[in-house]
């Protein structure tokens, strides 16, 4: 496949994506892991995005270990 047209190669992450990615990196470092996993991203989403946190809290999903 080949992509043509204006703007090709000029893709940049949104601010929200950067926030989640940066928080994922912080969590990865905190856990002393070698790479960012789905769990890191999921925890980052819960910390960064209030809407995600609110939806998950309705199902009693939070970052507390029981």
N, C-alpha and C positions, 0 to 999 in steps of 0.2 A: 504494500500500500504506500501511497505517496500523497502528501498533503500540499496543496498549493494555495496561494492567495495572500492577501494582506494580513499582517499580524502573525504569520507563522513563525514560531520561534520566540515570540514575545509573550509567553505565558508566565504569569506571576501568581504566587499564592495569595489568597485573600488575607486580610488582617486576622480574621477569626481562625483560619487554618493555621497561620503562624503562631497564634496564641496557644492553640491546642498542641501543635508540634513542639513548641518550646517547653510547655508544661510536661509533655510526654518525655522529653529529654531529661528534665529535672527529676522526674519520677524514676526513670531508668537509672540515673546516677545514684539516687537515694537507695534503690534496691541493689545497687552494685552489679547490674546486669551488663552484658556486652552489647546488646542491641535493643532497639525499641520494639516491643511486642504489642499485640492487640490489647493486652491487659493494661499496658501503660497508656495507650491512647484512650481506652475506655475510662480509666481513672481520671485522665486529663480532661476529657469531655465533661465528666461529672463536676470537676472543680472549676472549669472555665465557663461553661455554658449553663446559665440558670434554667433555661427551658428544658434542657436535657435532664438536669437535676430534678426539676419539678415532676416531669413525666415519670422518671424512675422511682421517685419517692412515693408515687401513688401505688406502686407495686412493692413497696417496702424494700427497694434496692438502694443500698448506700455503700459507702466504703468501709463500714465497720465490719470487723471479723467477729463472728459469733462462735 
